[in-house]
Amino acid sequence: MRSSQLYQTLATSLFMLFLLSACKKDNNSGRNRNPDDNNNGSAKSINDSIFFISKDIYLWTDALPDSGTFKPNSYSTPKAMFKALMSYKKDNANNFLDRYSFLDNGGTSRVLQQGIAGDIGFEVGYQTQTTLYVVYVYPGSPADKAGIKRGWKLTAVNGVTSFKYGDGTTDELLNNAFASASATFGFLKPDNTPQQNTLTAAEYKVNPVLYSHLYDFNGTKIGYFVFNNFLALADVKTAIDTTFDSFAKAGVKQVIIDLRYNGGGLLETAEYLANKLVPAAKSNTEMYSQYFNNNVNTNNYSSYFRNMKALPYYPTRNWTDIFYAEATTYRTAKFQKEGALELNKINFLVTRNTVSASEMLYNVLKPAMTTKLVGDTTYGKPVGFISISFGSYDMYAVNFQTKNAAGEGDYFTGLKPQVLADDDYTTDWGNLADPLLRASLVDMGVPAASLGRSAKIIGNRLARTSANRLDATHFKGMIQTFKK
């Protein structure tokens, strides 16, 4: 097994919500809450609703049993019932396929659609079995305000100085520290100077643009852009426009998009970024198509779903109308060129933490222009959700699959890179010693000799992220919003 196959980011749950928004669709931020489900009776009622509506809209509905066989009300909680229901879909080798569907309490919607996080703002990862490093820091977060950077070694957490990957005690230590209101961390900077900070969790606006830079190698100009979440377009459009406009003015013809820890998000943002990157000649050609089950395609649903109003601001519109419109009227999205950037090549930096909307961005551009993946095989999520609320739960059951203009979209085991390279947590963003960035620059024609030394390869390197609790990074997927 290649060492890079062991690489995963410690941002434990980039929940695969590949928030698709074909056309100009509004975020599903309104709630259609059912009665309180804290007692057993109402929980059973919600179990029924979730079961029958899943049968209507689940992409793989043919794999689900009937209610008499499954007995949804035999489960004590909706989460237990939903997890059992989603386990029925298997792949050709009879392995569990649906790694994607989940229920949550609205936290995913809050981060992705409102862009608000409430934590300390950084993630760490195991460079080896016993060494932890800062993987990334969100701008404006408590960690950022303390000056903490990617590439710093974590030496202590609340006084504990010994860590071990896969050890329950270390996992508990990290989880408690990152989930607490306040925790103390010790660091060792790349220049070997120590720093200690007591960080207090706070709300901050998530900025997914972690770094951008324009490289000029003897006249060869290459843009570099680190993008960590597909949040609502309104929250990231200005940053994207500013960066790409500067690249265009500089005459950039090649761009590196760093998605190595990007777990996906809203499709409206993925579409916008695709339109910034695609050649103008591809405007009005197909970007992607989405595929639903036959119930949705034929507008054939149970009474549970037919009688369910969509949102408070759509008092006369049912969910069935929205699903049917997505499967028919808005089934295909087309490129509409944005901005003046005209590229002849794009490289995407990826790892197994590159999920959903990130994978889709590469997949839709692949038939339209010269693109490459650099790094490791991605997570593998070509499917997405339209979220629906039940009581205190938001249901994210896989509703649709996306395919590009060439009909490609079955990458359930991930997208394999054309250029193999290992991640490394000891280098900060933009450092030419970073193996992924370096491999991409060489692939774009920059002589390796002009890039200086590569990062020193540490024996038994692991590069795997931990199980922290940064809400802003726990989403893995693609969620479809819809047009008013």
N, C-alpha and C positions, 0 to 999 in steps of 0.2 A: 504493500500500500504506500502510495506517495505521501510524503510528510504533509503536503498541502491538503490531503483528504482528511486530515485530522483538524483542520482549521475551522473554527466556528466562532462568531463573536459572542462575548459574554453578555450581550444584551439579550437576555433569555427569551423574550417573547416579542418578536417583531410581528405581532399577530397579522396573518396574511390577509389583510383587507385591501384588495386591489381596487380602490374606489373609482370605478368607471363612471364617467359622466359624459355620455355621448351628447352631442350638440351642447346647448347651454342649459344644463339641468341644475335645478336648485337642490341644495343639500337637504337631506331628510333630518333636519334638526328638530322639527316638531314631534311631539309625542302623541301616541294613540293609546294611552294607558288603560288597561283593564282594571277591575277592582283589585284591591290589595290582595297579595298572594302569600301572606305570611301565615295563614292558617291552612290546615290540611285540605279542607273542602275547596277553597279557591285555587289551591295549588293543583288539585286534580282537574279542575275546570281548565286551567291554563295548560296542563298536560294534554288534554284533548285538543285544544285549539292549536297548540304547537304541532301536535302529531298530524292532524288533518290538513293543516295549511302546508306543512312540510311535504306531505303526499302530493299536494297540488303544484308546488313550485320548485321542489328539490330537483336539481339537474339530473340526478340518477334515481328518479322516483321508482323506476322499475325494480330497483334493488330492495325497496322497502317492503316489509310485510304488511298484511292487513291488520286492522285494529284488534280483531279477535285473537290473532296469533301473538301480536306484540303486547297487548294490554297496557296502554299508556298510563292508566291510573293505578297500575301496580307499583309504580315508582314513587318514592316519597317526595322527590323534588323535581322541578322542571329540568334542572341541570343534569341530574342523574338520568332522567328519561331521554333527554336530547343526546347525551353522550352515547347512550346505548343505541339509539336510533341511527345515529350517524356511523356506527360501526359496521353496518350491513354492507356497505359498498366495498368491494374487493377488486384488486387488479387481476391481471391474467394469471399471476402466480398465486392467487388466493391470499394476497397480503392486504392489509388494511390500507385503503387508498385515501379516504377523506381525512387528511391531516389538517383540514382547513376550517370546517364549520365550528361555531362556538356560540355560546350565550354570554352576554355580559350585562352590566348594570348601567350602561350609558357612558362609561369612562372613555371608551374608544371614540365615540362620537365627539366627546368634548375636546379631546386632544386633536383629532384630525380635522374637525370642522371649525373649531374655535381657536385652535392653536395655542391652548393654555396647558402648561404643565405645572406640577406642584411638587418639586423634588430638589435634589442638590445639583443635578445637571451634568453628571459625567458617568461614563461607563469604564469598567476595567476588564482586562482579559489576561488569561494565563499565557505568557510567552513560553514558559516551560511548565513542568508539573508543579513547580514550587515558587515561581516568580510571577508577580502580577504587575501589569502596566496600565496606564491610562490609555484607553482606546480612542475616545473622543470626548469633547466638552462642548456643550451647547452655549453659543454666544448669549450673554445676558443672564446666565444662570448663576447661582451662588458659587459654583466651582470656577466659572469663568471670571467672576469678580475677584476671586482669590488668586487669580493668575495661573491656575493649573492648566497644563498643556498635555496634549497627546505626546506619548513617548516618555513621560515621567514614570519611574518605578514606584509602585506602592510598597512601602516598607512597614506600615503599621495601620491597624484599624482598631480604634478604641483600646490601644495598648497592646494588642496581640500582634506579634511580629513573624509568626510562622504560618505559612499557607500551603495547602496541598490540594491539587485538582482532584475532584471526585470524592473528597472527604466531607462527610456530613457536618462535622464541626465547623469547618471552614465555610461551607455553604450557608450554614445558619448564621455565622458571624457576619458574612457579607450581606445576606438578605436583611438581617436585623438593622445593620448600619445604614443601608441604602433606603430602607423603609421607615426609619425613625425620623423624628422631628429634628434631631441634631446628632452628629457623630464627629469623632476626631480622627483625622487621617494623617499619616506620615508619608512623605515622598522623598525620593532621591532624584534630583534633576540630572540631565545628561552631562553637566559639568561636575557632577559628584557633590554638589552642595545640597544639604537637606532642607526640607521645609515641612512645617506642621500646620495644619489648619483644622479648626473646628467649624464645620459647615452646618448651617441651619436651613432646612427645606423651606422653599418659598415659591410662590407663583411667579412665572415669567412667561413671556411670549416666546414660543418655540421658533427659532430661526434655523431652518434645515440647511442653509448654505454655510457649511463649516469652513470653507476655504475656496479662494479662486486666485488664479495667477496667470500672467501672460509670460511665456518663455520665448526668448529670442536667441536662437543658436545660429550665429553668423548669417542672419537674415531669414532663417527658417522660424516662423512664428507659430507657436502652438499654445492654444488656450487650455487651461486646466480648471475643473469645476467640481468641487466635492459637495454632493447633494444627499441628504440623509433621510428625508421624509417627503412624501407627496401630500403636503397639507393643502388646505383650501387655496385655490388660486389667488384669491384676494389678498392672502397673507404673504405670498411669495412672488407675485408677479413683478413687483418693482425690483426686487433683488435679481431675478432672472433677467429682466430687461436691461438693467444697468450693466451686468456682467457681459451679456452677449452683445450689447451695443458697443461696448469697449473693444471686444474681440473683432467685431466687424470693422470698426474704424481703424484698427491696427492692421487690417488685411489678413487676419487669420484664416487659414484654409484647412487646418486640422485641429480637432478638439478632443480632449480626454475628459470623459464624464466619469467621476469616481462614485460608484454606487455600492461599494463593498459592504456597507452595513445598512443599506436602505431596504426596509421591510415593506415598502409599498405605500398605498394611500389612495387619495382621490384621483380618479381618472381624468377629471377636468384638467388637473395640473400636469398629468402625464401627457395628455393630448397637446396642451399648450407647449410643453417642452419639445415634443416631437415636431411641432410646427415651427419652432425656432430653429431646429436643426436640419430639417428636410430641405432639399433644393427647391427653389421656386417653381421649377418645371414640373414638379410632382403635385402642385396644387390641383385639387378636385379629383385626384385619384384616391383609391381606397386606402385607408389607414388600417382598419381592422373591421371584422364583423363579429357579432356575438350570437351565441347559439343557446336556446332554451329548450326545455323538455316539450313534449307534444301537447301537454295540457295548456301550457302558456301559448304555444304556437296556434292552437285552435280555440283559445279563449274558453276552455272547458274546465270548470272548477267546482269544488264542493260548496255547499251552502255556507259553511264557516267562512270561507274566503270571499264569496260573492257579497256577503252582508257586512263586510268589514270596510269602514270608511278609511280613506288613506291618511289624511292629516287634518288638523283643525282648520288650516287655511284652504282646504279642499273639501268643504262640507258636503258637496254633492258628488264627489268623485271617489270611486272605490279603488282599492289596490289592484283589482283585476284589470281595470282600464290602464293603469300604469304599466303593469307587466306586459299586457298585450301590445301596447304602443312600443315598448322597448324591443319586443320580439319582431315587430313588423315595421312601423314607421321609422323608428330610430335604430334599426338593427345594424346598419353599417355607418361607420364614421369615415369621413374623408379628410385628407390633408388640406389645410388652408395656411399657406406660408405666412409666418410672422417675422418681421424684422428684415435686416439687410444682410445677415450672415450667410455666406454661400460657401459651403464646405465641400471638400473632395474626400474627406475621410473622418470617421469618428471611431475612437476606441473607448470601450466601457471597461472600467476596472471592477471586477466582481469576485465574490466569494460565496460560500454556502449561506451567507446571511443576506444575499441579494435576492429579493423576493417580489413576486407578483407584478405590481405596476412597474418596478424596475426592470423585470424580465420582459414585460410587454413593450416597454420603450425600445429596447433593442430589437425585439421581434418585429415590430411594425416598421422600423426603419430598414431592416435587413433587405427587403426586396426593392427599396427605394434608393439606396446609396451604398457606398463602401463602408462597412462597419466590421469591427472585430471585438471579441471578448478577450480580456486579458486577466488572468488570475486562476480561479478554481471553478469547478462546476457549481452552478447556482442552485437555489433551493428546489425549484420546480413547482410553480403554481400558475397555471394558465386559466384559472377559474376565478369567479368573483361572486359578490353578493349584492342584493338589494335588501337592506336591513328593515325588519319589521318589529314593532314593540308589542310585548305582552306583559301586562302588569309592570313589575319592576325590571323586566328583562328586555334587552334588545337581542333579536335572533339573527344570527348570521349563518344561514344555511346556504351552501353553494347553489346558486341559481343559474349561472351561465358560464360558458367557456368562450374565450376569444381566440380568433385566428387572424393572421395577417393576410395581405392581399394574395399571397402565394398559397393560402390554405394551410399554413404551418401554425401549430398551436397545441401539440400533444406532448409538451416537455414536462411531463409529470415527475420525471426523475432528474430534472434540471437541464440547463443549457451548458454544453461543454465549451470551454474556451478554445480559441484558435492559438493563443499564446499562453503557455503555462507559466505561472509565477506564484511564489509563496507570499502570503501576507507577513508583515513584521510589525510588532507593536512598539519597537524601540525608536522609530523615526517619526518626527513630526510631519504634518501635512506639507507637501511641497519639497521635502528633502530629497535630493537626487539619489540618495542612497536607498530610498524606499524601493524594495524589489518590484512591486507592482507598477509604480510610476516609471521606474527605470526601464523595465521591460517594454512598456508602452512607448516610451520615447525612442528606444532603439528600433522598435517595429516601425515607427514613423520616419526613420531615416537618420536619427541623431546618432553620431558615432559614440560607442560606449566609452571610448577613451576621453571624450569631452565631458563626461558626467562625473568624473572623480571615482572614488571608491564606493563599492556597494556595501550595504549593511553586512556586518560580520554575522555569519551563520552560527547560531548557538546550538551546540549539541542537544539532541532530544527536544528540539523546539516543538511546542504544541500549538500555540496561537489559537486558543479557544476561549470564548467569552464566558462570563459567569452568569449566575441567575439573579441578577439584581432586579430592582423594581422601578425602573424608569418608565413611567407610563408612555412618554413620548416615543419610545423605541419599541414598544411591545407589540405593535401591530404587524401582522403578516398578511397582506392581502390586497384585495381589489374590491371596492364597493361601488355599485352603480347608483348614482343619483339620477334625477329625472327632470324632464322639461315641464314647465308649468303649462 
